[in-house]
Amino acid sequence: MNGKLYGIGLGPGDPELMTLKAARLIGNASCLAYPTLDSGSSFARSIAETHITDGTKEIAIEIPMSVARKPAQDAYDKGAEEIRAVLETGKDVVVLCEGDPFFYGSFMYLFSRLSGDFDVEIVPGVNSVSACASVVERPLVARSEVLTIVPATLPAEELAQKIANAEAISVMKVGRHLSKVKAILTDQNLMEYAHYIERATLPNQKVMPLADAPEKAPYFSMILVSKGNDPWL
């Protein structure tokens, strides 16, 4: 009998924001898999570290930081084959996922390669949008408002249109696109409603009005915008 594949959401970074179920499965795992950067470091593993037991087999999936899709797809192919080999021995594999596995999560790429052949269980995690709203201390949406989530990686014209049509906005994957987002929000007179969040829930988090944000932003940063309707006040 084959083993079972688990996609475990770890939450936004604070280890105490993991669910009890995630912590239990990680602690009982005989094999863990997780993404790593070219440097070999893994944010996902660092979140789960205190729950990982001695003797656990680990599969590190090195994901190239490249705008080209093929290098990353090749990495997921390789990682999926390593996971497959373990599952075929009858052992379960727990895949560690930052945030939530199916919210911009890398687990989706392993899921697409393995779910047709193996039993899969997905454990949801606290997503980054909810985490950022909590540290800003402002509701994401209220009453009949609609939340629009957009990646900052979109072309400027497309991003501007989506923001213009939205009521409440979460701009994700800010990173090197910070100046582009600032320019769009300035043009639309939304800067006063925008908040910048960097590394939410971690000890080095930064939270401030977007107008006060630094010139450079890391990948793990977000901008939340409410257009001033404030129906919850």
SULRA-V406314 format. One record per pair of residues at least 6 apart in sequence whose ideal C-beta (glycine too) atoms are under 8 Angstrom apart, sorted by the first residue. I is the first residue (numbers start at 1). GAP is how many residues later the second one is. D is the distance in Angstrom with one decimal. If there is no record, write none. Layout:
# SULRA-V406314
i: (I I)
gap: (GAP GAP)
d: (D D)
This chain:
# SULRA-V406314
i: (1 2 2 2 2 2 2 3 3 3 3 3 3 3 3 3 4 4 4 4 4 4 4 5 5 5 5 5 5 5 5 5 5 5 5 5 6 6 6 6 6 6 6 6 6 6 7 7 7 7 7 7 7 7 7 7 7 7 8 8 8 8 8 8 8 8 8 8 8 9 9 9 9 9 9 9 9 9 9 9 9 9 10 10 10 10 10 10 10 10 10 10 11 11 11 11 11 11 11 11 11 12 12 12 12 12 12 12 12 12 13 13 13 13 13 13 13 13 13 14 14 15 15 15 15 17 17 17 17 18 18 18 18 19 19 19 21 22 22 22 23 25 25 26 26 26 26 26 26 27 27 27 29 29 29 29 29 29 30 30 30 30 31 31 31 31 31 31 31 31 31 32 32 32 32 32 32 32 32 32 32 32 33 33 33 33 33 33 33 33 33 33 33 33 34 34 34 34 34 34 34 34 34 34 35 35 35 35 35 35 36 36 36 36 36 36 37 37 37 38 38 38 40 40 42 42 43 44 44 44 45 45 45 47 47 48 57 59 59 59 59 59 61 61 61 61 61 62 63 63 63 63 64 64 64 66 72 73 76 76 76 76 77 79 80 80 80 83 83 83 83 84 84 84 86 87 87 87 95 95 95 97 97 97 97 98 99 99 99 99 99 100 100 100 100 101 101 101 101 101 101 101 102 102 102 103 103 103 104 104 104 107 111 111 114 128 128 128 128 129 129 129 129 129 129 129 130 131 131 132 132 132 132 132 133 133 133 134 134 135 135 135 135 135 136 136 136 136 138 138 138 139 140 140 140 140 141 141 141 142 142 142 142 143 143 145 145 145 145 146 146 146 147 147 147 147 148 148 148 148 148 148 148 148 149 149 149 150 150 150 150 150 150 150 150 151 151 151 152 152 152 152 152 152 152 152 152 152 152 153 153 154 156 156 156 159 159 159 159 160 160 160 162 163 163 163 163 163 163 163 164 166 166 167 167 168 168 168 168 169 169 169 170 170 170 170 171 171 171 171 171 172 173 174 174 174 174 174 174 174 175 175 175 175 176 176 178 178 178 178 178 179 181 182 182 182 185 185 185 185 185 190 190 191 191 191 192 192 192 193 193 193 193 194 194 194 194 194 194 195 195 195 195 195 195 195 196 196 196 196 196 196 196 196 196 196 196 197 197 197 197 197 197 197 198 198 198 198 198 198 198 199 199 199 199 199 200 200 200 206 210)
gap: (89 85 86 88 115 116 117 83 84 85 86 87 88 89 90 115 83 88 89 114 115 116 117 78 82 87 88 90 105 106 109 110 113 114 115 116 19 23 86 87 88 89 114 115 116 117 88 90 94 95 98 100 103 104 113 114 115 116 14 17 18 40 86 87 88 89 93 115 117 10 13 88 90 91 92 96 113 114 115 116 117 118 8 12 34 37 38 86 87 88 89 115 6 7 8 36 88 114 115 120 190 86 87 114 115 116 119 120 188 189 30 34 85 118 186 187 188 189 207 187 188 32 33 34 35 108 109 114 184 29 30 33 107 104 105 106 102 26 101 103 28 69 98 6 22 25 26 68 70 24 25 26 23 24 27 63 64 65 26 27 61 62 25 26 27 28 55 60 61 62 63 13 16 20 24 25 26 27 61 62 63 64 25 26 27 28 46 49 50 60 61 62 63 77 8 10 11 14 24 25 26 27 61 62 7 9 26 27 28 71 6 9 24 25 26 27 25 26 28 24 26 27 20 22 18 54 55 52 53 54 7 13 51 49 51 48 29 20 23 24 27 34 14 15 17 18 21 13 9 12 13 43 7 8 11 6 37 36 30 33 34 37 36 31 30 33 34 10 12 27 31 30 33 34 7 6 27 31 6 12 15 8 9 10 28 7 6 26 27 28 29 24 25 26 27 6 7 10 21 22 23 24 6 20 22 24 25 26 47 68 69 15 9 11 6 44 72 92 94 11 18 20 41 43 93 95 10 69 70 38 65 68 90 92 6 7 91 66 67 62 65 66 70 72 59 61 71 88 57 86 88 93 7 28 30 84 6 26 27 87 88 89 90 88 89 22 23 84 86 20 21 22 20 21 22 23 14 15 17 18 19 20 21 22 20 21 23 9 12 13 16 19 20 21 22 20 21 22 7 19 20 21 22 23 25 26 28 29 71 20 24 8 24 27 28 12 21 22 25 24 27 28 7 6 8 21 22 25 27 62 24 59 61 60 62 56 57 58 59 54 55 56 52 53 54 55 10 51 52 53 54 50 46 7 22 43 45 47 48 49 42 43 44 46 40 41 35 37 38 39 43 36 42 9 28 31 6 9 25 38 40 35 37 18 19 20 17 19 36 32 33 34 35 15 16 17 29 30 31 12 13 14 15 28 29 30 10 11 12 13 14 16 17 21 25 26 27 8 9 10 24 25 26 27 7 8 9 19 20 22 23 6 7 19 21 22 7 20 22 8 13)
d: (5.7 5.2 6.0 6.5 7.5 5.4 7.3 6.7 4.3 7.8 7.0 5.4 4.5 4.3 6.3 7.2 7.6 4.7 7.9 6.9 4.7 7.2 6.5 6.9 6.3 7.4 5.5 6.9 7.7 8.0 5.7 7.6 5.1 7.0 4.7 7.5 5.7 7.9 6.6 7.0 4.6 6.5 7.6 5.3 7.6 6.5 5.2 5.8 3.9 7.8 7.6 4.1 7.5 6.5 6.9 7.5 4.5 6.8 4.8 6.0 6.5 7.9 5.6 6.5 5.8 6.1 7.2 4.9 7.4 7.5 6.5 5.5 6.3 4.4 5.2 7.5 7.8 5.8 5.1 2.1 7.3 8.0 5.6 6.4 6.0 4.5 5.9 6.0 6.2 5.8 7.2 5.5 3.7 5.4 7.8 7.1 6.7 4.7 4.0 7.2 7.5 7.5 5.9 6.0 7.3 4.9 3.8 7.9 5.3 4.9 7.5 6.2 7.6 7.8 6.7 6.9 4.9 4.4 7.7 3.9 6.6 5.4 7.4 7.8 6.4 7.9 5.0 7.3 6.2 7.0 7.3 7.9 7.2 6.6 7.7 6.8 5.4 7.9 5.3 6.7 5.2 5.5 6.7 7.0 5.1 4.3 6.4 6.0 7.3 4.7 7.7 6.2 7.8 7.9 5.9 7.0 7.8 4.1 6.4 6.4 5.4 6.8 6.8 4.3 7.6 6.8 5.0 5.7 7.0 4.8 7.0 7.7 7.7 6.6 5.7 7.2 5.2 7.1 7.5 5.3 7.7 6.2 7.5 4.0 7.8 6.3 6.6 7.4 5.5 5.8 7.3 4.7 7.1 7.7 5.1 4.4 4.9 7.8 7.5 7.6 6.6 6.9 6.9 4.0 6.5 6.1 5.1 7.9 4.9 5.2 4.4 7.7 4.7 6.6 5.1 7.0 7.5 7.0 6.5 6.6 6.4 6.3 7.3 7.5 6.6 7.8 5.8 4.1 6.4 5.1 7.5 7.8 6.2 7.5 7.1 5.4 7.1 6.6 5.0 6.3 7.4 7.5 6.0 7.1 7.3 3.5 7.8 6.0 5.5 5.2 7.9 6.9 4.1 5.9 6.4 6.8 7.9 7.4 7.7 4.2 6.2 6.6 7.1 6.5 5.5 3.9 5.6 5.0 7.4 6.7 6.5 6.4 7.5 7.8 5.3 5.8 7.4 5.2 7.7 5.6 6.1 4.9 6.6 4.6 6.9 7.3 6.2 5.7 7.3 5.2 5.1 5.4 4.5 7.3 4.5 3.9 7.2 7.7 5.3 7.5 7.2 7.1 6.1 6.6 7.8 4.7 7.7 7.9 7.8 6.9 7.8 7.6 6.4 7.8 7.1 7.1 6.5 7.8 6.4 6.7 7.9 6.5 4.9 7.5 7.2 7.9 7.4 4.5 5.3 7.4 4.3 4.8 4.8 5.8 6.7 4.7 6.5 7.8 7.9 6.1 5.2 6.7 6.3 5.2 4.8 6.2 5.9 5.9 7.1 7.1 6.7 5.4 5.5 6.2 7.2 7.2 4.7 7.5 5.0 7.9 7.8 4.8 3.9 4.6 7.4 4.9 5.4 6.6 7.0 7.3 5.1 7.1 7.6 4.9 7.6 6.6 6.3 7.7 7.6 3.7 7.3 7.0 5.2 7.4 7.8 4.7 6.5 6.2 5.0 7.0 7.8 6.6 7.3 5.7 7.2 7.7 5.3 4.7 6.9 5.2 6.7 5.2 4.8 7.1 3.8 7.6 6.9 5.3 7.8 5.5 6.3 7.2 5.5 7.7 6.7 7.9 7.3 7.3 6.1 4.6 7.2 7.3 7.9 5.6 7.7 6.0 7.2 6.4 7.3 7.3 6.1 7.9 7.8 6.1 6.9 7.9 6.9 5.1 7.0 7.7 7.2 4.2 6.3 7.6 5.7 7.9 5.5 6.5 4.2 7.8 7.2 5.6 6.6 6.3 8.0 4.7 7.8 4.3 6.3 6.0 5.7 6.4 4.5 6.7 7.8 7.7 6.9 7.5 6.9 4.3 7.5 7.6 5.9 7.5 6.7 7.6 5.2 5.3 6.7 7.7 6.8 5.7 6.7 8.0 6.0 5.4 7.8 7.6 8.0 5.4 5.4 5.9 5.4 7.1 3.7 7.7 5.6 7.2 4.7 7.0 7.2 6.2 6.2 6.9 5.0 7.7 7.3 7.4 5.5 7.1 4.6 7.5 3.9 7.5 6.9 7.8 5.7 7.2 7.2 5.3 6.6 5.0 7.5 6.9 6.4 4.1 7.7 6.4 6.2 7.0 4.4 4.8 6.9 6.8 5.3 7.3 7.7 7.8 7.2 7.9 5.8)
